[in-house]
Amino acid sequence: MNDPFFTQQKCGCGNDLNIRIMSWFTDRTICMECSDKEKDIRAKLPEHGRQHEGCGYIPEV
């Protein structure tokens, strides 16, 4: 399997991807720390960020 989700070793922030998840906003594989940051952003957006799902960027709040 050559899917980057499974083969990528580091998150864009530099953390190891021991546990990984897809970004809510982009197509990137991210670490749990970045996922928690995204959850905080989503919580501040209307409708819990549903309008921004897969938008390709991290919205500013």
N, CA, C, O and CB atoms as a CASP TS submission, in Angstrom:
PFRMAT TS
TARGET T0000
AUTHOR 0000-0000-0000
METHOD Language model
MODEL 1
PARENT N/A
ATOM      1  N   MET     1       0.847  -1.169   0.000  1.00  0.00           N
ATOM      2  CA  MET     1       0.000   0.000   0.000  1.00  0.00           C
ATOM      3  C   MET     1       0.898   1.240   0.000  1.00  0.00           C
ATOM      4  O   MET     1       1.783   1.364   0.847  1.00  0.00           O
ATOM      5  CB  MET     1      -0.967  -0.006   1.224  1.00  0.00           C
ATOM      6  N   ASN     2       0.678   2.139  -0.928  1.00  0.00           N
ATOM      7  CA  ASN     2       1.522   3.325  -1.068  1.00  0.00           C
ATOM      8  C   ASN     2       0.760   4.605  -0.748  1.00  0.00           C
ATOM      9  O   ASN     2       1.171   5.686  -1.169  1.00  0.00           O
ATOM     10  CB  ASN     2       2.088   3.402  -2.476  1.00  0.00           C
ATOM     11  N   ASP     3      -0.319   4.503  -0.027  1.00  0.00           N
ATOM     12  CA  ASP     3      -1.122   5.655   0.349  1.00  0.00           C
ATOM     13  C   ASP     3      -0.346   6.514   1.348  1.00  0.00           C
ATOM     14  O   ASP     3       0.092   6.003   2.379  1.00  0.00           O
ATOM     15  CB  ASP     3      -2.480   5.207   0.945  1.00  0.00           C
ATOM     16  N   PRO     4      -0.166   7.813   1.065  1.00  0.00           N
ATOM     17  CA  PRO     4       0.579   8.682   1.994  1.00  0.00           C
ATOM     18  C   PRO     4       0.008   8.693   3.407  1.00  0.00           C
ATOM     19  O   PRO     4       0.743   8.919   4.368  1.00  0.00           O
ATOM     20  CB  PRO     4       0.602  10.093   1.464  1.00  0.00           C
ATOM     21  N   PHE     5      -1.294   8.451   3.542  1.00  0.00           N
ATOM     22  CA  PHE     5      -1.881   8.427   4.881  1.00  0.00           C
ATOM     23  C   PHE     5      -1.169   7.400   5.755  1.00  0.00           C
ATOM     24  O   PHE     5      -0.954   7.638   6.944  1.00  0.00           O
ATOM     25  CB  PHE     5      -3.388   8.115   4.806  1.00  0.00           C
ATOM     26  N   PHE     6      -0.805   6.264   5.173  1.00  0.00           N
ATOM     27  CA  PHE     6      -0.175   5.191   5.933  1.00  0.00           C
ATOM     28  C   PHE     6       1.343   5.266   5.940  1.00  0.00           C
ATOM     29  O   PHE     6       1.974   4.698   6.830  1.00  0.00           O
ATOM     30  CB  PHE     6      -0.601   3.872   5.384  1.00  0.00           C
ATOM     31  N   THR     7       1.944   5.947   4.978  1.00  0.00           N
ATOM     32  CA  THR     7       3.399   5.945   4.867  1.00  0.00           C
ATOM     33  C   THR     7       4.057   7.225   5.379  1.00  0.00           C
ATOM     34  O   THR     7       5.248   7.219   5.689  1.00  0.00           O
ATOM     35  CB  THR     7       3.787   5.729   3.442  1.00  0.00           C
ATOM     36  N   GLN     8       3.303   8.320   5.475  1.00  0.00           N
ATOM     37  CA  GLN     8       3.865   9.584   5.951  1.00  0.00           C
ATOM     38  C   GLN     8       4.343   9.422   7.384  1.00  0.00           C
ATOM     39  O   GLN     8       3.624   8.871   8.217  1.00  0.00           O
ATOM     40  CB  GLN     8       2.824  10.727   5.853  1.00  0.00           C
ATOM     41  N   GLN     9       5.542   9.893   7.679  1.00  0.00           N
ATOM     42  CA  GLN     9       6.135   9.718   9.007  1.00  0.00           C
ATOM     43  C   GLN     9       5.963  10.929   9.925  1.00  0.00           C
ATOM     44  O   GLN     9       5.939  10.782  11.147  1.00  0.00           O
ATOM     45  CB  GLN     9       7.594   9.415   8.864  1.00  0.00           C
ATOM     46  N   LYS    10       5.842  12.133   9.335  1.00  0.00           N
ATOM     47  CA  LYS    10       5.768  13.364  10.126  1.00  0.00           C
ATOM     48  C   LYS    10       4.567  14.197   9.713  1.00  0.00           C
ATOM     49  O   LYS    10       4.176  14.209   8.546  1.00  0.00           O
ATOM     50  CB  LYS    10       7.056  14.184   9.975  1.00  0.00           C
ATOM     51  N   CYS    11       3.995  14.886  10.673  1.00  0.00           N
ATOM     52  CA  CYS    11       2.941  15.868  10.434  1.00  0.00           C
ATOM     53  C   CYS    11       3.603  17.139   9.896  1.00  0.00           C
ATOM     54  O   CYS    11       4.811  17.318  10.055  1.00  0.00           O
ATOM     55  CB  CYS    11       2.116  16.160  11.750  1.00  0.00           C
ATOM     56  N   GLY    12       2.844  18.004   9.274  1.00  0.00           N
ATOM     57  CA  GLY    12       3.366  19.280   8.799  1.00  0.00           C
ATOM     58  C   GLY    12       3.949  20.140   9.905  1.00  0.00           C
ATOM     59  O   GLY    12       4.781  21.007   9.637  1.00  0.00           O
ATOM     60  N   CYS    13       3.530  19.917  11.143  1.00  0.00           N
ATOM     61  CA  CYS    13       4.048  20.675  12.281  1.00  0.00           C
ATOM     62  C   CYS    13       5.388  20.116  12.762  1.00  0.00           C
ATOM     63  O   CYS    13       6.078  20.742  13.566  1.00  0.00           O
ATOM     64  CB  CYS    13       3.034  20.663  13.427  1.00  0.00           C
ATOM     65  N   GLY    14       5.749  18.927  12.259  1.00  0.00           N
ATOM     66  CA  GLY    14       7.013  18.306  12.665  1.00  0.00           C
ATOM     67  C   GLY    14       6.868  17.150  13.632  1.00  0.00           C
ATOM     68  O   GLY    14       7.834  16.424  13.870  1.00  0.00           O
ATOM     69  N   ASN    15       5.678  16.958  14.197  1.00  0.00           N
ATOM     70  CA  ASN    15       5.463  15.848  15.129  1.00  0.00           C
ATOM     71  C   ASN    15       5.465  14.511  14.380  1.00  0.00           C
ATOM     72  O   ASN    15       5.076  14.434  13.215  1.00  0.00           O
ATOM     73  CB  ASN    15       4.128  16.034  15.896  1.00  0.00           C
ATOM     74  N   ASP    16       5.912  13.469  15.074  1.00  0.00           N
ATOM     75  CA  ASP    16       5.819  12.118  14.527  1.00  0.00           C
ATOM     76  C   ASP    16       4.350  11.725  14.406  1.00  0.00           C
ATOM     77  O   ASP    16       3.517  12.131  15.216  1.00  0.00           O
ATOM     78  CB  ASP    16       6.590  11.102  15.417  1.00  0.00           C
ATOM     79  N   LEU    17       4.047  10.930  13.385  1.00  0.00           N
ATOM     80  CA  LEU    17       2.681  10.465  13.188  1.00  0.00           C
ATOM     81  C   LEU    17       2.508   9.060  13.766  1.00  0.00           C
ATOM     82  O   LEU    17       2.234   8.106  13.038  1.00  0.00           O
ATOM     83  CB  LEU    17       2.317  10.480  11.693  1.00  0.00           C
ATOM     84  N   ASN    18       2.673   8.950  15.085  1.00  0.00           N
ATOM     85  CA  ASN    18       2.433   7.673  15.762  1.00  0.00           C
ATOM     86  C   ASN    18       0.947   7.335  15.713  1.00  0.00           C
ATOM     87  O   ASN    18       0.565   6.183  15.509  1.00  0.00           O
ATOM     88  CB  ASN    18       2.930   7.724  17.233  1.00  0.00           C
ATOM     89  N   ILE    19       0.122   8.352  15.901  1.00  0.00           N
ATOM     90  CA  ILE    19      -1.327   8.266  15.719  1.00  0.00           C
ATOM     91  C   ILE    19      -1.662   9.338  14.699  1.00  0.00           C
ATOM     92  O   ILE    19      -1.209  10.476  14.819  1.00  0.00           O
ATOM     93  CB  ILE    19      -2.133   8.465  17.089  1.00  0.00           C
ATOM     94  N   ARG    20      -2.444   8.986  13.707  1.00  0.00           N
ATOM     95  CA  ARG    20      -2.715   9.928  12.613  1.00  0.00           C
ATOM     96  C   ARG    20      -4.201  10.009  12.322  1.00  0.00           C
ATOM     97  O   ARG    20      -4.972   9.097  12.622  1.00  0.00           O
ATOM     98  CB  ARG    20      -1.957   9.517  11.344  1.00  0.00           C
ATOM     99  N   ILE    21      -4.573  11.127  11.731  1.00  0.00           N
ATOM    100  CA  ILE    21      -5.965  11.367  11.362  1.00  0.00           C
ATOM    101  C   ILE    21      -5.953  12.318  10.167  1.00  0.00           C
ATOM    102  O   ILE    21      -4.983  13.047   9.959  1.00  0.00           O
ATOM    103  CB  ILE    21      -6.800  11.960  12.571  1.00  0.00           C
ATOM    104  N   MET    22      -7.011  12.307   9.400  1.00  0.00           N
ATOM    105  CA  MET    22      -7.123  13.247   8.283  1.00  0.00           C
ATOM    106  C   MET    22      -7.624  14.584   8.824  1.00  0.00           C
ATOM    107  O   MET    22      -8.457  14.635   9.730  1.00  0.00           O
ATOM    108  CB  MET    22      -8.083  12.696   7.169  1.00  0.00           C
ATOM    109  N   SER    23      -7.106  15.647   8.256  1.00  0.00           N
ATOM    110  CA  SER    23      -7.568  16.982   8.611  1.00  0.00           C
ATOM    111  C   SER    23      -9.040  17.136   8.241  1.00  0.00           C
ATOM    112  O   SER    23      -9.493  16.593   7.234  1.00  0.00           O
ATOM    113  CB  SER    23      -6.714  18.061   7.908  1.00  0.00           C
ATOM    114  N   TRP    24      -9.767  17.862   9.043  1.00  0.00           N
ATOM    115  CA  TRP    24     -11.166  18.178   8.758  1.00  0.00           C
ATOM    116  C   TRP    24     -11.256  19.145   7.582  1.00  0.00           C
ATOM    117  O   TRP    24     -12.199  19.087   6.794  1.00  0.00           O
ATOM    118  CB  TRP    24     -11.855  18.778  10.004  1.00  0.00           C
ATOM    119  N   PHE    25     -10.279  20.027   7.470  1.00  0.00           N
ATOM    120  CA  PHE    25     -10.336  21.106   6.488  1.00  0.00           C
ATOM    121  C   PHE    25      -9.588  20.815   5.194  1.00  0.00           C
ATOM    122  O   PHE    25      -9.995  21.280   4.130  1.00  0.00           O
ATOM    123  CB  PHE    25      -9.793  22.349   7.091  1.00  0.00           C
ATOM    124  N   THR    26      -8.500  20.052   5.267  1.00  0.00           N
ATOM    125  CA  THR    26      -7.662  19.806   4.090  1.00  0.00           C
ATOM    126  C   THR    26      -7.539  18.314   3.832  1.00  0.00           C
ATOM    127  O   THR    26      -8.158  17.504   4.523  1.00  0.00           O
ATOM    128  CB  THR    26      -6.267  20.432   4.272  1.00  0.00           C
ATOM    129  N   ASP    27      -6.743  17.953   2.841  1.00  0.00           N
ATOM    130  CA  ASP    27      -6.523  16.532   2.542  1.00  0.00           C
ATOM    131  C   ASP    27      -5.245  16.010   3.191  1.00  0.00           C
ATOM    132  O   ASP    27      -4.723  14.972   2.783  1.00  0.00           O
ATOM    133  CB  ASP    27      -6.460  16.314   1.031  1.00  0.00           C
ATOM    134  N   ARG    28      -4.749  16.707   4.178  1.00  0.00           N
ATOM    135  CA  ARG    28      -3.497  16.330   4.835  1.00  0.00           C
ATOM    136  C   ARG    28      -3.708  15.341   5.974  1.00  0.00           C
ATOM    137  O   ARG    28      -4.754  15.312   6.623  1.00  0.00           O
ATOM    138  CB  ARG    28      -2.799  17.563   5.360  1.00  0.00           C
ATOM    139  N   THR    29      -2.682  14.541   6.189  1.00  0.00           N
ATOM    140  CA  THR    29      -2.633  13.657   7.348  1.00  0.00           C
ATOM    141  C   THR    29      -1.993  14.449   8.480  1.00  0.00           C
ATOM    142  O   THR    29      -0.918  15.024   8.306  1.00  0.00           O
ATOM    143  CB  THR    29      -1.833  12.328   7.041  1.00  0.00           C
ATOM    144  N   ILE    30      -2.640  14.482   9.632  1.00  0.00           N
ATOM    145  CA  ILE    30      -2.151  15.304  10.735  1.00  0.00           C
ATOM    146  C   ILE    30      -2.036  14.474  12.012  1.00  0.00           C
ATOM    147  O   ILE    30      -2.613  13.393  12.130  1.00  0.00           O
ATOM    148  CB  ILE    30      -3.080  16.509  10.963  1.00  0.00           C
ATOM    149  N   CYS    31      -1.274  15.014  12.963  1.00  0.00           N
ATOM    150  CA  CYS    31      -1.117  14.379  14.272  1.00  0.00           C
ATOM    151  C   CYS    31      -2.300  14.753  15.163  1.00  0.00           C
ATOM    152  O   CYS    31      -3.103  15.620  14.820  1.00  0.00           O
ATOM    153  CB  CYS    31       0.226  14.800  14.937  1.00  0.00           C
ATOM    154  N   MET    32      -2.390  14.101  16.282  1.00  0.00           N
ATOM    155  CA  MET    32      -3.501  14.359  17.195  1.00  0.00           C
ATOM    156  C   MET    32      -3.439  15.765  17.798  1.00  0.00           C
ATOM    157  O   MET    32      -4.478  16.354  18.095  1.00  0.00           O
ATOM    158  CB  MET    32      -3.507  13.322  18.306  1.00  0.00           C
ATOM    159  N   GLU    33      -2.244  16.300  17.979  1.00  0.00           N
ATOM    160  CA  GLU    33      -2.123  17.668  18.493  1.00  0.00           C
ATOM    161  C   GLU    33      -2.751  18.659  17.507  1.00  0.00           C
ATOM    162  O   GLU    33      -3.496  19.555  17.907  1.00  0.00           O
ATOM    163  CB  GLU    33      -0.631  18.027  18.747  1.00  0.00           C
ATOM    164  N   CYS    34      -2.445  18.490  16.220  1.00  0.00           N
ATOM    165  CA  CYS    34      -3.036  19.366  15.205  1.00  0.00           C
ATOM    166  C   CYS    34      -4.536  19.119  15.090  1.00  0.00           C
ATOM    167  O   CYS    34      -5.298  20.053  14.839  1.00  0.00           O
ATOM    168  CB  CYS    34      -2.357  19.149  13.840  1.00  0.00           C
ATOM    169  N   SER    35      -4.964  17.886  15.270  1.00  0.00           N
ATOM    170  CA  SER    35      -6.391  17.573  15.247  1.00  0.00           C
ATOM    171  C   SER    35      -7.115  18.297  16.381  1.00  0.00           C
ATOM    172  O   SER    35      -8.217  18.812  16.191  1.00  0.00           O
ATOM    173  CB  SER    35      -6.613  16.052  15.355  1.00  0.00           C
ATOM    174  N   ASP    36      -6.499  18.335  17.550  1.00  0.00           N
ATOM    175  CA  ASP    36      -7.091  19.059  18.678  1.00  0.00           C
ATOM    176  C   ASP    36      -7.200  20.546  18.370  1.00  0.00           C
ATOM    177  O   ASP    36      -8.192  21.179  18.732  1.00  0.00           O
ATOM    178  CB  ASP    36      -6.262  18.846  19.953  1.00  0.00           C
ATOM    179  N   LYS    37      -6.201  21.107  17.710  1.00  0.00           N
ATOM    180  CA  LYS    37      -6.249  22.520  17.313  1.00  0.00           C
ATOM    181  C   LYS    37      -7.386  22.750  16.325  1.00  0.00           C
ATOM    182  O   LYS    37      -8.091  23.756  16.407  1.00  0.00           O
ATOM    183  CB  LYS    37      -4.902  22.962  16.690  1.00  0.00           C
ATOM    184  N   GLU    38      -7.565  21.811  15.387  1.00  0.00           N
ATOM    185  CA  GLU    38      -8.666  21.925  14.434  1.00  0.00           C
ATOM    186  C   GLU    38     -10.010  21.841  15.143  1.00  0.00           C
ATOM    187  O   GLU    38     -10.948  22.547  14.771  1.00  0.00           O
ATOM    188  CB  GLU    38      -8.566  20.834  13.367  1.00  0.00           C
ATOM    189  N   LYS    39     -10.118  20.998  16.148  1.00  0.00           N
ATOM    190  CA  LYS    39     -11.367  20.884  16.903  1.00  0.00           C
ATOM    191  C   LYS    39     -11.700  22.201  17.588  1.00  0.00           C
ATOM    192  O   LYS    39     -12.863  22.602  17.639  1.00  0.00           O
ATOM    193  CB  LYS    39     -11.272  19.755  17.943  1.00  0.00           C
ATOM    194  N   ASP    40     -10.677  22.879  18.117  1.00  0.00           N
ATOM    195  CA  ASP    40     -10.894  24.181  18.752  1.00  0.00           C
ATOM    196  C   ASP    40     -11.399  25.192  17.726  1.00  0.00           C
ATOM    197  O   ASP    40     -12.296  25.982  18.019  1.00  0.00           O
ATOM    198  CB  ASP    40      -9.593  24.690  19.412  1.00  0.00           C
ATOM    199  N   ILE    41     -10.826  25.169  16.530  1.00  0.00           N
ATOM    200  CA  ILE    41     -11.262  26.073  15.462  1.00  0.00           C
ATOM    201  C   ILE    41     -12.699  25.751  15.068  1.00  0.00           C
ATOM    202  O   ILE    41     -13.530  26.650  14.938  1.00  0.00           O
ATOM    203  CB  ILE    41     -10.325  25.967  14.229  1.00  0.00           C
ATOM    204  N   ARG    42     -12.987  24.469  14.879  1.00  0.00           N
ATOM    205  CA  ARG    42     -14.341  24.060  14.492  1.00  0.00           C
ATOM    206  C   ARG    42     -15.373  24.506  15.515  1.00  0.00           C
ATOM    207  O   ARG    42     -16.474  24.920  15.153  1.00  0.00           O
ATOM    208  CB  ARG    42     -14.410  22.545  14.318  1.00  0.00           C
ATOM    209  N   ALA    43     -15.019  24.424  16.789  1.00  0.00           N
ATOM    210  CA  ALA    43     -15.950  24.804  17.860  1.00  0.00           C
ATOM    211  C   ALA    43     -16.308  26.286  17.788  1.00  0.00           C
ATOM    212  O   ALA    43     -17.377  26.682  18.249  1.00  0.00           O
ATOM    213  CB  ALA    43     -15.345  24.481  19.233  1.00  0.00           C
ATOM    214  N   LYS    44     -15.441  27.099  17.223  1.00  0.00           N
ATOM    215  CA  LYS    44     -15.678  28.539  17.135  1.00  0.00           C
ATOM    216  C   LYS    44     -16.408  28.942  15.857  1.00  0.00           C
ATOM    217  O   LYS    44     -16.852  30.083  15.729  1.00  0.00           O
ATOM    218  CB  LYS    44     -14.366  29.278  17.218  1.00  0.00           C
ATOM    219  N   LEU    45     -16.534  28.018  14.918  1.00  0.00           N
ATOM    220  CA  LEU    45     -17.192  28.320  13.649  1.00  0.00           C
ATOM    221  C   LEU    45     -18.685  28.018  13.731  1.00  0.00           C
ATOM    222  O   LEU    45     -19.099  27.149  14.499  1.00  0.00           O
ATOM    223  CB  LEU    45     -16.550  27.519  12.504  1.00  0.00           C
ATOM    224  N   PRO    46     -19.498  28.729  12.946  1.00  0.00           N
ATOM    225  CA  PRO    46     -20.928  28.417  12.900  1.00  0.00           C
ATOM    226  C   PRO    46     -21.144  26.965  12.462  1.00  0.00           C
ATOM    227  O   PRO    46     -20.400  26.436  11.637  1.00  0.00           O
ATOM    228  CB  PRO    46     -21.664  29.383  11.941  1.00  0.00           C
ATOM    229  N   GLU    47     -22.158  26.344  13.020  1.00  0.00           N
ATOM    230  CA  GLU    47     -22.519  24.957  12.704  1.00  0.00           C
ATOM    231  C   GLU    47     -21.347  23.994  12.870  1.00  0.00           C
ATOM    232  O   GLU    47     -21.224  23.011  12.138  1.00  0.00           O
ATOM    233  CB  GLU    47     -23.047  24.870  11.286  1.00  0.00           C
ATOM    234  N   HIS    48     -20.497  24.292  13.837  1.00  0.00           N
ATOM    235  CA  HIS    48     -19.331  23.455  14.141  1.00  0.00           C
ATOM    236  C   HIS    48     -18.438  23.236  12.914  1.00  0.00           C
ATOM    237  O   HIS    48     -17.812  22.186  12.772  1.00  0.00           O
ATOM    238  CB  HIS    48     -19.789  22.106  14.690  1.00  0.00           C
ATOM    239  N   GLY    49     -18.387  24.238  12.034  1.00  0.00           N
ATOM    240  CA  GLY    49     -17.484  24.196  10.891  1.00  0.00           C
ATOM    241  C   GLY    49     -17.935  23.349   9.720  1.00  0.00           C
ATOM    242  O   GLY    49     -17.145  23.096   8.810  1.00  0.00           O
ATOM    243  N   ARG    50     -19.180  22.902   9.715  1.00  0.00           N
ATOM    244  CA  ARG    50     -19.655  22.015   8.644  1.00  0.00           C
ATOM    245  C   ARG    50     -19.492  22.635   7.254  1.00  0.00           C
ATOM    246  O   ARG    50     -19.216  21.922   6.289  1.00  0.00           O
ATOM    247  CB  ARG    50     -21.117  21.662   8.875  1.00  0.00           C
ATOM    248  N   GLN    51     -19.660  23.944   7.147  1.00  0.00           N
ATOM    249  CA  GLN    51     -19.518  24.611   5.849  1.00  0.00           C
ATOM    250  C   GLN    51     -18.070  24.640   5.371  1.00  0.00           C
ATOM    251  O   GLN    51     -17.813  24.891   4.193  1.00  0.00           O
ATOM    252  CB  GLN    51     -20.057  26.030   5.932  1.00  0.00           C
ATOM    253  N   HIS    52     -17.133  24.387   6.261  1.00  0.00           N
ATOM    254  CA  HIS    52     -15.717  24.447   5.910  1.00  0.00           C
ATOM    255  C   HIS    52     -15.077  23.062   5.743  1.00  0.00           C
ATOM    256  O   HIS    52     -13.885  22.961   5.449  1.00  0.00           O
ATOM    257  CB  HIS    52     -14.970  25.223   6.966  1.00  0.00           C
ATOM    258  N   GLU    53     -15.856  22.011   5.929  1.00  0.00           N
ATOM    259  CA  GLU    53     -15.302  20.664   5.802  1.00  0.00           C
ATOM    260  C   GLU    53     -14.719  20.468   4.401  1.00  0.00           C
ATOM    261  O   GLU    53     -15.408  20.641   3.396  1.00  0.00           O
ATOM    262  CB  GLU    53     -16.388  19.597   6.094  1.00  0.00           C
ATOM    263  N   GLY    54     -13.431  20.103   4.357  1.00  0.00           N
ATOM    264  CA  GLY    54     -12.760  19.853   3.088  1.00  0.00           C
ATOM    265  C   GLY    54     -12.520  21.088   2.243  1.00  0.00           C
ATOM    266  O   GLY    54     -12.323  20.974   1.033  1.00  0.00           O
ATOM    267  N   CYS    55     -12.532  22.266   2.850  1.00  0.00           N
ATOM    268  CA  CYS    55     -12.414  23.512   2.082  1.00  0.00           C
ATOM    269  C   CYS    55     -11.008  23.737   1.523  1.00  0.00           C
ATOM    270  O   CYS    55     -10.838  24.535   0.601  1.00  0.00           O
ATOM    271  CB  CYS    55     -12.802  24.690   2.952  1.00  0.00           C
ATOM    272  N   GLY    56     -10.006  23.053   2.059  1.00  0.00           N
ATOM    273  CA  GLY    56      -8.650  23.186   1.534  1.00  0.00           C
ATOM    274  C   GLY    56      -7.763  24.164   2.285  1.00  0.00           C
ATOM    275  O   GLY    56      -6.600  24.345   1.922  1.00  0.00           O
ATOM    276  N   TYR    57      -8.286  24.791   3.316  1.00  0.00           N
ATOM    277  CA  TYR    57      -7.498  25.716   4.136  1.00  0.00           C
ATOM    278  C   TYR    57      -8.028  25.686   5.561  1.00  0.00           C
ATOM    279  O   TYR    57      -9.140  25.221   5.814  1.00  0.00           O
ATOM    280  CB  TYR    57      -7.545  27.167   3.560  1.00  0.00           C
ATOM    281  N   ILE    58      -7.217  26.189   6.490  1.00  0.00           N
ATOM    282  CA  ILE    58      -7.624  26.281   7.889  1.00  0.00           C
ATOM    283  C   ILE    58      -8.241  27.680   8.077  1.00  0.00           C
ATOM    284  O   ILE    58      -7.530  28.677   7.950  1.00  0.00           O
ATOM    285  CB  ILE    58      -6.392  26.034   8.881  1.00  0.00           C
ATOM    286  N   PRO    59      -9.536  27.772   8.374  1.00  0.00           N
ATOM    287  CA  PRO    59     -10.168  29.073   8.545  1.00  0.00           C
ATOM    288  C   PRO    59      -9.596  29.825   9.748  1.00  0.00           C
ATOM    289  O   PRO    59      -9.199  29.220  10.744  1.00  0.00           O
ATOM    290  CB  PRO    59     -11.674  28.906   8.703  1.00  0.00           C
ATOM    291  N   GLU    60      -9.565  31.114   9.640  1.00  0.00           N
ATOM    292  CA  GLU    60      -9.148  31.956  10.767  1.00  0.00           C
ATOM    293  C   GLU    60     -10.376  32.288  11.597  1.00  0.00           C
ATOM    294  O   GLU    60     -11.427  32.637  11.061  1.00  0.00           O
ATOM    295  CB  GLU    60      -8.436  33.263  10.276  1.00  0.00           C
ATOM    296  N   VAL    61     -10.231  32.176  12.906  1.00  0.00           N
ATOM    297  CA  VAL    61     -11.346  32.512  13.804  1.00  0.00           C
ATOM    298  C   VAL    61     -10.930  33.547  14.798  1.00  0.00           C
ATOM    299  O   VAL    61     -11.734  33.956  15.636  1.00  0.00           O
ATOM    300  CB  VAL    61     -11.858  31.280  14.531  1.00  0.00           C
TER
END
